């Protein structure tokens, strides 16, 4: 049975020493969403059709145990790598939410990370997370499953720091964050990665 992290700050720990070998443990992260249709549409929306479907991106900011840092996300086309550092890989950019399995990210060497902040970013098609129903699932190769819902959204903020994974004393901790920001830079300032940001597009 999957473990649900209900509110911000809820967490689940995975003891690497009691799991399979640390080098072979894998973490699969999935972002899925659906548009929340409004009951009433305006005259012009009915006449000309509604705007494009929401495009949500799954991404992460990471810091490795050796101090290396980076960002993986569709924006900018950095999808990471399965076989090279940081051993974090994003499978695709689902532009419409029509993919049956959403967007997926994999951590192939969680034993080598210090922290990974997983985020969802609304690229276009929605003003904030009040009009989408976002969910994030974590499936660990030892059989454990954890999930959370982005169910307490702020208005007019299109960036959600959804969850944080930390590796402390041979324990992988998955924490529900659900903190909303106006952009990547605001989230970075909160979590202290220290990146230099510039505008980009897909």
ZITASUL-V33236 format. One record per residue. N is the residue number from 1. RES is the residue in three letters. SS is DSSP state (helix for helix, strand for strand, loop for the rest). PSI is psi in radians with two decimals (999 if undefined). OMEGA is omega as a letter, one per 40 degrees, with the letter a starting at -180 (999 if undefined). Layout:
n=N res=RES ss=SS psi=PSI omega=OMEGA
n=N res=RES ss=SS psi=PSI omega=OMEGA
//
This chain:
n=1 res=UNK ss=loop psi=2.32 omega=a
n=2 res=UNK ss=loop psi=2.54 omega=i
n=3 res=UNK ss=strand psi=2.21 omega=i
n=4 res=UNK ss=strand psi=2.22 omega=i
n=5 res=UNK ss=loop psi=1.89 omega=a
n=6 res=UNK ss=loop psi=-0.87 omega=a
n=7 res=UNK ss=loop psi=2.86 omega=a
n=8 res=UNK ss=loop psi=2.31 omega=a
n=9 res=UNK ss=loop psi=-0.32 omega=i
n=10 res=UNK ss=loop psi=2.54 omega=a
n=11 res=UNK ss=strand psi=2.87 omega=i
n=12 res=UNK ss=strand psi=2.35 omega=a
n=13 res=UNK ss=strand psi=2.49 omega=i
n=14 res=UNK ss=strand psi=2.05 omega=a
n=15 res=UNK ss=strand psi=1.95 omega=a
n=16 res=UNK ss=loop psi=-0.54 omega=a
n=17 res=UNK ss=loop psi=-0.41 omega=a
n=18 res=UNK ss=loop psi=-0.06 omega=i
n=19 res=UNK ss=loop psi=-2.98 omega=i
n=20 res=UNK ss=loop psi=3.02 omega=a
n=21 res=UNK ss=loop psi=2.43 omega=a
n=22 res=UNK ss=helix psi=-0.59 omega=a
n=23 res=UNK ss=helix psi=-0.38 omega=a
n=24 res=UNK ss=helix psi=-0.06 omega=i
n=25 res=UNK ss=loop psi=2.40 omega=i
n=26 res=UNK ss=loop psi=2.56 omega=i
n=27 res=UNK ss=strand psi=2.15 omega=i
n=28 res=UNK ss=strand psi=2.15 omega=a
n=29 res=UNK ss=strand psi=2.25 omega=a
n=30 res=UNK ss=strand psi=2.32 omega=i
n=31 res=UNK ss=strand psi=2.21 omega=i
n=32 res=UNK ss=strand psi=2.64 omega=a
n=33 res=UNK ss=strand psi=2.87 omega=i
n=34 res=UNK ss=strand psi=2.52 omega=a
n=35 res=UNK ss=strand psi=2.37 omega=i
n=36 res=UNK ss=loop psi=1.92 omega=a
n=37 res=UNK ss=loop psi=2.35 omega=i
n=38 res=UNK ss=loop psi=2.57 omega=a
n=39 res=UNK ss=loop psi=-0.59 omega=a
n=40 res=UNK ss=loop psi=2.33 omega=i
n=41 res=UNK ss=loop psi=2.56 omega=i
n=42 res=UNK ss=loop psi=2.89 omega=a
n=43 res=UNK ss=helix psi=-0.79 omega=a
n=44 res=UNK ss=helix psi=-0.54 omega=i
n=45 res=UNK ss=helix psi=-0.71 omega=i
n=46 res=UNK ss=helix psi=-0.63 omega=a
n=47 res=UNK ss=helix psi=-0.77 omega=a
n=48 res=UNK ss=helix psi=-0.06 omega=a
n=49 res=UNK ss=loop psi=2.70 omega=a
n=50 res=UNK ss=loop psi=2.93 omega=i
n=51 res=UNK ss=loop psi=3.05 omega=a
n=52 res=UNK ss=loop psi=2.74 omega=i
n=53 res=UNK ss=loop psi=2.63 omega=i
n=54 res=UNK ss=loop psi=2.42 omega=i
n=55 res=UNK ss=strand psi=1.79 omega=i
n=56 res=UNK ss=strand psi=2.36 omega=i
n=57 res=UNK ss=strand psi=2.41 omega=i
n=58 res=UNK ss=strand psi=2.31 omega=i
n=59 res=UNK ss=strand psi=3.11 omega=i
n=60 res=UNK ss=strand psi=2.66 omega=i
n=61 res=UNK ss=strand psi=2.32 omega=a
n=62 res=UNK ss=strand psi=2.70 omega=i
n=63 res=UNK ss=strand psi=2.21 omega=i
n=64 res=UNK ss=strand psi=2.88 omega=i
n=65 res=UNK ss=loop psi=-0.46 omega=i
n=66 res=UNK ss=loop psi=0.08 omega=i
n=67 res=UNK ss=loop psi=-0.18 omega=i
n=68 res=UNK ss=loop psi=2.43 omega=a
n=69 res=UNK ss=strand psi=2.75 omega=i
n=70 res=UNK ss=strand psi=3.11 omega=i
n=71 res=UNK ss=strand psi=2.35 omega=i
n=72 res=UNK ss=strand psi=2.17 omega=a
n=73 res=UNK ss=strand psi=2.77 omega=i
n=74 res=UNK ss=loop psi=-0.65 omega=i
n=75 res=UNK ss=loop psi=1.99 omega=a
n=76 res=UNK ss=loop psi=-0.19 omega=i
n=77 res=UNK ss=loop psi=0.51 omega=i
n=78 res=UNK ss=strand psi=1.80 omega=a
n=79 res=UNK ss=loop psi=0.09 omega=i
n=80 res=UNK ss=strand psi=-2.77 omega=a
n=81 res=UNK ss=loop psi=2.52 omega=i
n=82 res=UNK ss=loop psi=-0.56 omega=a
n=83 res=UNK ss=loop psi=-0.06 omega=i
n=84 res=UNK ss=loop psi=2.77 omega=i
n=85 res=UNK ss=loop psi=2.40 omega=e
n=86 res=UNK ss=loop psi=0.20 omega=a
n=87 res=UNK ss=loop psi=0.62 omega=i
n=88 res=UNK ss=strand psi=2.29 omega=a
n=89 res=UNK ss=strand psi=2.29 omega=i
n=90 res=UNK ss=strand psi=2.24 omega=a
n=91 res=UNK ss=loop psi=-0.55 omega=a
n=92 res=UNK ss=loop psi=3.03 omega=i
n=93 res=UNK ss=loop psi=1.82 omega=i
n=94 res=UNK ss=loop psi=1.75 omega=a
n=95 res=UNK ss=loop psi=-0.35 omega=a
n=96 res=UNK ss=loop psi=-0.18 omega=a
n=97 res=UNK ss=loop psi=0.12 omega=a
n=98 res=UNK ss=loop psi=-0.28 omega=i
n=99 res=UNK ss=loop psi=2.38 omega=a
n=100 res=UNK ss=loop psi=-0.42 omega=a
n=101 res=UNK ss=loop psi=0.32 omega=i
n=102 res=UNK ss=loop psi=-2.57 omega=i
n=103 res=UNK ss=strand psi=2.49 omega=a
n=104 res=UNK ss=strand psi=2.41 omega=i
n=105 res=UNK ss=strand psi=2.54 omega=a
n=106 res=UNK ss=strand psi=2.33 omega=i
n=107 res=UNK ss=strand psi=1.96 omega=a
n=108 res=UNK ss=loop psi=-0.33 omega=i
n=109 res=UNK ss=loop psi=1.24 omega=i
n=110 res=UNK ss=helix psi=-0.35 omega=i
n=111 res=UNK ss=helix psi=-0.28 omega=a
n=112 res=UNK ss=helix psi=-0.06 omega=a
n=113 res=UNK ss=strand psi=2.73 omega=i
n=114 res=UNK ss=strand psi=-0.88 omega=i
n=115 res=UNK ss=strand psi=2.61 omega=i
n=116 res=UNK ss=strand psi=2.14 omega=i
n=117 res=UNK ss=strand psi=2.02 omega=i
n=118 res=UNK ss=strand psi=2.33 omega=a
n=119 res=UNK ss=strand psi=2.81 omega=i
n=120 res=UNK ss=strand psi=2.30 omega=a
n=121 res=UNK ss=strand psi=2.20 omega=i
n=122 res=UNK ss=strand psi=1.87 omega=a
n=123 res=UNK ss=strand psi=-0.72 omega=i
n=124 res=UNK ss=strand psi=2.93 omega=i
n=125 res=UNK ss=loop psi=-0.11 omega=i
n=126 res=UNK ss=loop psi=2.59 omega=a
n=127 res=UNK ss=loop psi=-0.55 omega=a
n=128 res=UNK ss=loop psi=-3.06 omega=a
n=129 res=UNK ss=helix psi=0.02 omega=i
n=130 res=UNK ss=helix psi=-0.36 omega=a
n=131 res=UNK ss=helix psi=0.10 omega=i
n=132 res=UNK ss=strand psi=2.67 omega=i
n=133 res=UNK ss=strand psi=1.64 omega=a
n=134 res=UNK ss=strand psi=2.55 omega=i
n=135 res=UNK ss=strand psi=2.54 omega=i
n=136 res=UNK ss=strand psi=2.29 omega=a
n=137 res=UNK ss=strand psi=2.49 omega=i
n=138 res=UNK ss=strand psi=2.10 omega=i
n=139 res=UNK ss=strand psi=2.05 omega=a
n=140 res=UNK ss=strand psi=2.52 omega=a
n=141 res=UNK ss=loop psi=-0.19 omega=i
n=142 res=UNK ss=loop psi=0.06 omega=i
n=143 res=UNK ss=loop psi=-0.18 omega=a
n=144 res=UNK ss=loop psi=2.50 omega=i
n=145 res=UNK ss=strand psi=2.40 omega=a
n=146 res=UNK ss=strand psi=2.46 omega=i
n=147 res=UNK ss=strand psi=2.80 omega=i
n=148 res=UNK ss=strand psi=2.74 omega=i
n=149 res=UNK ss=strand psi=2.51 omega=i
n=150 res=UNK ss=strand psi=1.33 omega=a
n=151 res=UNK ss=loop psi=0.21 omega=i
n=152 res=UNK ss=loop psi=1.01 omega=a
n=153 res=UNK ss=loop psi=2.59 omega=i
n=154 res=UNK ss=loop psi=2.65 omega=i
n=155 res=UNK ss=loop psi=2.57 omega=i
n=156 res=UNK ss=loop psi=0.48 omega=i
n=157 res=UNK ss=loop psi=2.18 omega=a
n=158 res=UNK ss=loop psi=0.21 omega=i
n=159 res=UNK ss=strand psi=2.20 omega=i
n=160 res=UNK ss=strand psi=2.04 omega=i
n=161 res=UNK ss=strand psi=1.76 omega=a
n=162 res=UNK ss=strand psi=-0.78 omega=a
n=163 res=UNK ss=strand psi=2.74 omega=i
n=164 res=UNK ss=strand psi=2.26 omega=i
n=165 res=UNK ss=strand psi=2.25 omega=i
n=166 res=UNK ss=strand psi=2.57 omega=i
n=167 res=UNK ss=strand psi=1.83 omega=a
n=168 res=UNK ss=strand psi=2.12 omega=i
n=169 res=UNK ss=loop psi=0.87 omega=i
n=170 res=UNK ss=loop psi=0.45 omega=i
n=171 res=UNK ss=strand psi=2.24 omega=i
n=172 res=UNK ss=strand psi=2.09 omega=a
n=173 res=UNK ss=strand psi=2.19 omega=i
n=174 res=UNK ss=strand psi=2.09 omega=a
n=175 res=UNK ss=strand psi=2.33 omega=i
n=176 res=UNK ss=strand psi=2.12 omega=i
n=177 res=UNK ss=strand psi=-1.08 omega=a
n=178 res=UNK ss=strand psi=1.09 omega=i
n=179 res=UNK ss=strand psi=2.36 omega=a
n=180 res=UNK ss=strand psi=2.43 omega=a
n=181 res=UNK ss=strand psi=2.87 omega=i
n=182 res=UNK ss=loop psi=-0.38 omega=a
n=183 res=UNK ss=loop psi=3.13 omega=i
n=184 res=UNK ss=helix psi=-0.72 omega=a
n=185 res=UNK ss=helix psi=-0.66 omega=i
n=186 res=UNK ss=helix psi=-0.70 omega=i
n=187 res=UNK ss=helix psi=-0.71 omega=i
n=188 res=UNK ss=helix psi=-0.75 omega=i
n=189 res=UNK ss=helix psi=-0.64 omega=a
n=190 res=UNK ss=helix psi=-0.73 omega=a
n=191 res=UNK ss=helix psi=-0.13 omega=i
n=192 res=UNK ss=loop psi=0.57 omega=i
n=193 res=UNK ss=loop psi=-0.66 omega=i
n=194 res=UNK ss=loop psi=0.66 omega=i
n=195 res=UNK ss=loop psi=2.82 omega=i
n=196 res=UNK ss=loop psi=2.22 omega=a
n=197 res=UNK ss=loop psi=2.58 omega=i
n=198 res=UNK ss=loop psi=2.75 omega=a
n=199 res=UNK ss=loop psi=2.49 omega=i
n=200 res=UNK ss=loop psi=2.99 omega=i
n=201 res=UNK ss=loop psi=2.90 omega=i
n=202 res=UNK ss=loop psi=999 omega=999
//
